[in-house]
């Protein structure tokens, strides 16, 4: 059921998001404690402001109130995905070519599960990163988490 709701919300939010030239990042519908949370993640080049998030939230809320696609009560949030968001979509990978990324594997490879390297290329099956002068090709099915590496 969550997947159906996420797909519907993505579909209905895209005209609003596109109107402002924002980028749809993700949508999550999940139970947190006793509440259901519906969270839409959006962004734009250079970052998104609180006012922009609020504008999309108001418009999306109006659309969802008319459609009423969710039987139970829920909390709607429109949010920035944050600096350390997971790479999920084609645009995420394109944006991070030649940037440092963090990869966590499901199973250890050479006694390591965590890797930080520069994303060099990707396709539907593999990710190629460069660590120092060595290139490493990883199967996407082996990757538990992949995101931009942020150093503070």
C-alpha positions in Angstrom: 0.0 0.0 0.0 2.8 2.4 0.8 4.3 2.0 -2.6 1.0 2.9 -4.3 0.6 6.0 -2.2 4.2 7.1 -2.9 3.7 6.6 -6.7 0.4 8.6 -6.6 1.9 11.4 -4.6 4.9 11.6 -6.9 2.5 11.8 -9.9 0.3 14.5 -8.4 3.3 16.5 -7.0 5.3 16.7 -10.3 3.2 19.4 -11.9 3.6 21.6 -8.7 7.3 20.8 -8.5 7.9 21.4 -12.2 6.0 24.7 -12.1 8.8 26.1 -9.8 11.6 24.3 -11.6 12.4 22.2 -8.6 13.6 18.6 -8.7 11.6 15.7 -7.3 14.0 13.6 -5.2 11.9 11.0 -3.4 8.6 10.3 -1.6 8.2 8.2 1.6 5.1 7.0 3.3 5.8 5.1 6.5 4.5 4.6 10.0 6.5 6.4 12.7 5.3 5.5 16.2 1.6 5.7 16.0 1.5 8.2 13.2 1.8 7.8 9.4 4.2 10.3 7.8 4.1 11.2 4.1 7.4 13.0 3.2 8.2 14.5 -0.1 11.8 15.4 -0.8 12.5 18.2 -3.3 15.6 20.2 -4.2 16.9 22.7 -6.7 20.4 23.8 -7.9 22.0 25.8 -5.1 19.6 24.5 -2.5 16.0 25.0 -1.6 14.6 27.6 0.9 12.0 27.1 3.7 9.7 29.4 1.9 9.9 27.3 -1.3 9.3 24.1 0.7 6.2 25.7 2.4 4.8 26.9 -1.0 5.0 23.3 -2.4 3.6 21.9 0.9 0.5 24.2 0.7 -0.2 23.4 -2.9 0.3 19.6 -2.4 -1.9 19.6 0.7 -4.7 21.2 -1.3 -4.3 18.6 -4.1 -4.2 15.7 -1.7 -7.2 17.0 0.3 -9.3 16.9 -2.9 -8.1 13.5 -4.0 -8.1 12.0 -0.4 -5.9 9.0 -1.4 -5.1 7.9 2.1 -7.7 6.3 4.3 -6.1 7.1 7.7 -4.7 10.4 9.0 -1.1 11.3 8.2 1.4 14.1 8.6 2.6 15.7 5.4 6.1 17.1 5.2 7.9 18.6 2.3 11.6 18.6 2.9 15.1 19.1 1.5 16.8 15.7 1.2 19.9 17.0 3.0 23.5 16.9 2.0 24.0 13.2 2.7 21.0 11.9 0.8 21.2 8.5 -0.9 21.8 8.3 -4.6 18.7 6.8 -6.1 17.9 8.5 -9.4 19.8 9.0 -12.6 20.1 12.7 -11.8 21.7 11.9 -8.4 24.4 9.8 -10.1 25.0 12.5 -12.9 25.3 15.2 -10.2 28.0 13.2 -8.4 30.3 12.2 -11.2 33.8 13.1 -10.2 32.8 13.7 -6.6 33.6 11.7 -3.5 30.9 9.2 -2.5 30.4 6.8 0.4 29.4 3.2 -0.3 28.4 0.6 2.3 28.2 -3.0 1.1 25.9 -5.7 2.4 28.9 -8.1 2.6 32.5 -7.4 3.2 34.9 -7.2 0.2 38.5 -7.7 1.1 37.4 -7.5 4.8 35.8 -4.0 4.2 32.2 -3.0 3.9 32.7 0.8 3.7 34.4 2.7 0.9 35.0 6.3 0.1 36.0 7.1 -3.5 35.4 9.3 -6.5 32.4 8.3 -8.6 33.8 7.7 -12.1 31.0 6.0 -13.9 27.8 4.0 -13.5 25.4 1.9 -15.4 22.3 -0.1 -14.5 24.4 -2.9 -13.0 27.6 -1.4 -11.7 29.3 1.6 -10.0 32.9 2.5 -10.7 34.8 4.5 -8.1 38.4 5.5 -7.9 40.2 5.2 -4.6 43.6 6.9 -4.8 44.9 5.6 -8.2 42.9 2.3 -8.2 39.5 1.9 -9.9 37.0 -0.4 -8.3 33.9 -1.8 -10.0 31.0 -2.7 -7.6 27.8 -4.5 -8.5 24.8 -2.4 -7.5 23.1 -5.4 -6.0 26.0 -5.6 -3.4 25.5 -2.0 -2.3 23.4 -1.3 0.8 23.9 2.5 0.8 25.4 5.0 -1.6 25.6 8.7 -1.0 27.7 11.8 -1.5 30.6 11.9 1.0 30.3 15.0 3.1 33.3 16.2 5.1 32.9 18.6 8.0 
